[in-house]
Amino acid sequence: MPRGTHPKKEVRDAVEYAKEHGWRVAEAGGGHVFCTLLCPLKSREGHRFFVHSTPQNPGNHAKRLKDLVDKCEHNDNQNQQGEEEP
């Protein structure tokens, strides 16, 4: 991870969950964002999630991240160039 590990266990576990599903971790530009998670689709249409450094409620923040990962239709996509499979 770019800036070490997240201080909140729930969020740290959710980031690992996303990585296990093919999501990529991108470094944050600073401020309140710890890192940015990018879905497996490598195009503008791919999903992204900003992981906050100090979320108001870490449990809810982690749950939202896991829900987005579960709902992302690009998780099982083997063709990651932004093209539809035949």
C-alpha positions as CSV (number, residue, x, y, z in Angstrom):
1,M,0.0,0.0,0.0
2,P,1.2,3.5,-0.8
3,R,1.3,5.1,2.7
4,G,1.7,2.0,4.8
5,T,-1.4,0.3,6.1
6,H,-4.6,1.9,7.1
7,P,-4.9,2.6,10.8
8,K,-8.5,1.1,11.1
9,K,-8.7,-2.6,10.9
10,E,-12.1,-2.7,9.2
11,V,-10.9,-0.5,6.4
12,R,-7.6,-2.3,6.1
13,D,-9.6,-5.6,5.7
14,A,-11.9,-4.1,3.1
15,V,-8.9,-2.9,1.1
16,E,-7.4,-6.4,1.2
17,Y,-10.8,-7.8,0.1
18,A,-10.9,-5.4,-2.9
19,K,-7.3,-6.4,-3.9
20,E,-8.3,-10.1,-3.7
21,H,-11.0,-9.3,-6.3
22,G,-8.6,-7.7,-8.7
23,W,-8.9,-4.1,-7.6
24,R,-5.8,-1.9,-7.9
25,V,-4.5,0.5,-5.3
26,A,-3.5,3.9,-6.5
27,E,-1.6,6.4,-4.4
28,A,-3.6,9.4,-3.2
29,G,-2.6,13.0,-3.9
30,G,-2.8,13.9,-0.3
31,G,-5.4,15.5,1.9
32,H,-8.0,13.3,3.5
33,V,-7.8,10.5,1.0
34,F,-5.6,7.5,2.0
35,C,-5.6,5.8,-1.4
36,T,-7.8,5.3,-4.4
37,L,-9.1,1.8,-5.3
38,L,-9.6,1.1,-9.0
39,C,-11.7,-1.7,-10.3
40,P,-10.2,-4.3,-12.7
41,L,-11.6,-2.5,-15.8
42,K,-8.7,-0.3,-17.0
43,S,-10.6,2.5,-18.6
44,R,-12.6,5.6,-17.7
45,E,-15.8,3.4,-17.3
46,G,-14.2,1.5,-14.4
47,H,-15.3,2.1,-10.8
48,R,-13.2,3.9,-8.3
49,F,-13.4,4.3,-4.5
50,F,-11.6,6.9,-2.4
51,V,-10.5,5.4,0.9
52,H,-10.5,8.1,3.5
53,S,-7.7,8.4,6.0
54,T,-10.0,9.2,8.9
55,P,-13.5,8.1,8.0
56,Q,-16.2,9.2,10.4
57,N,-17.5,5.7,10.8
58,P,-14.8,3.1,9.7
59,G,-17.3,0.2,9.8
60,N,-19.7,1.9,7.4
61,H,-16.8,3.0,5.2
62,A,-15.5,-0.5,5.0
63,K,-19.0,-1.9,4.3
64,R,-19.6,0.6,1.4
65,L,-16.3,-0.5,-0.1
66,K,-17.1,-4.2,0.1
67,D,-20.6,-3.5,-1.3
68,L,-19.1,-1.7,-4.3
69,V,-16.6,-4.5,-4.9
70,D,-19.4,-7.1,-4.8
71,K,-21.6,-5.1,-7.1
72,C,-18.9,-4.3,-9.7
73,E,-19.7,-6.1,-12.9
74,H,-16.0,-6.0,-13.9
75,N,-14.7,-8.3,-11.2
76,D,-15.0,-11.4,-13.3
77,N,-13.9,-9.8,-16.5
78,Q,-10.9,-11.5,-17.9
79,N,-10.5,-9.0,-20.7
80,Q,-9.3,-5.9,-18.8
81,Q,-8.6,-3.6,-21.7
82,G,-12.1,-2.0,-21.7
83,E,-13.4,-4.2,-24.5
84,E,-16.4,-6.5,-24.4
85,E,-15.8,-10.2,-24.5
86,P,-17.2,-12.0,-27.6
